Amino acid sequence: MRPFVEGVLLRFLNKLKYIYLYTKSFMQKKESLSTEIIEKLSTIQNDLTKIVMELGQLSLRKRDLKSELENVDIVEKSVQTTFDDKNKELNSMLAELEKTYPNGEIDLVEGAVYFESPE
């Protein structure tokens, strides 16, 4: 063992020894608890155990949700980049069409463009 760990362990054992000797110096008396108190204490202990389990499950779920959210962020950034690229592509095409068809309006349903013509 490392010296630090040994030192901590030795101090801990000395404290336990002191506590043991201190409590032994008093006379101990044994008295039975009522069934009602025992049942109440058991119920509280069981409730606490359930709460600790639930907290553990919530912690695991929270970790899973954080991971899922990180994945959603990655996908969102990718989709945003794709959107930006397609938007640039559309604007580029519209700029080219604007040269040929000034002040034009495109009807994708009819597949036609309406524009101002000097003729």
N, C-alpha and C positions, 0 to 999 in steps of 0.2 A: 504494500500500500504506500501511497505517497505520504510524506510527513504531514502535509496540511490535513489530509483526510484522517490520518491517525490522530492528530491533535484534536480535531473536531469530535471524532468518535470518543476519544478519552474524556474530553470535557463533558460530553453527553452522558457517558456511563457514570462519571462522578456525580453529576446532577441526579441521575436516577438513584444512585446509592444514597445520597443525602435525603432525597424524598422518601425513600424506603425507611431509612433510619428515623427520620422525623415522624413519620406516621406510626411507626412501631412504638414510639415513646408514649403514645396515647392509648388508653384503654378503648378497645373497640366493642361496640355493642351491636347486636343483630336484632332487627325488628322486621317483621313481615309487613309488606305493603298490602293494601286492600286490592281486591280483584278489580274494582273500578279504576283505581289509579294505574294498575298494571295494564289493563286494557286500553286506557286512554294514552299512556306512554307508548304502547305498541302501535296503536293507530297513528299517532303522530310520527313515530319512526317509519312506519310503512309509507305514510304520505310523503315524508321527506325523501325516502328512497325513490318513490315514483317521480317526484319532482326532479331529482337529480338525473334520473334516466331520461326524462322529458327534455331537460336542459341539454343533455348530451346529444339527443336526437336533433334538437333544434340547431345545435352547433354544427352537426354534420350536414344538415339541410342547408344551413347558411353558407357553409363552405362550398357545397355543390352549386348553389345559386350564384355565388361569386364567380365560380369557374364558368358557369353557363353564361353569365353576363359578360365575362371577358371574351368568350367565343362570339357572342352576339356583337360586341364592339368590333371585333376583327372583321366579321362578315359585313357589318354596317359600313365600315371604312372602305371595304372592297366594292360594295354596291355604290357608295358615293363616288368613288373614283370612276367606276363604269358610267355612272350618270353624267359626270363631268365630261368624260371623253365623248359620249354620245351627243351631249349638248353642244360641244365644240364642233363635232362633225355636222350636226344640223345647222348651226350658225354659219359654218363654212359653205355648205351647200346653198343655203338661202342667200348668202352674199354673192355667190356665183350666179344664181338665178336672177338676183336683183340687177346684175349687169345686163343680162339678156332681156329681162322683163321688168323695166323700171316701174316702181310703185305697184308691183304685182300682188295679187291675192291668189293663193293656191287653194283649189277645191279638191281634196284627196278623194272624195266620193265620186266626183265626175271625172277626175283625172285631168283637170284643166287648170289653166292659169289665166286670170283676168288682169290685164295690164294696160297702161296708157300707151297709145300708139300715135305717132305724129301723122299717120295716114288717115 
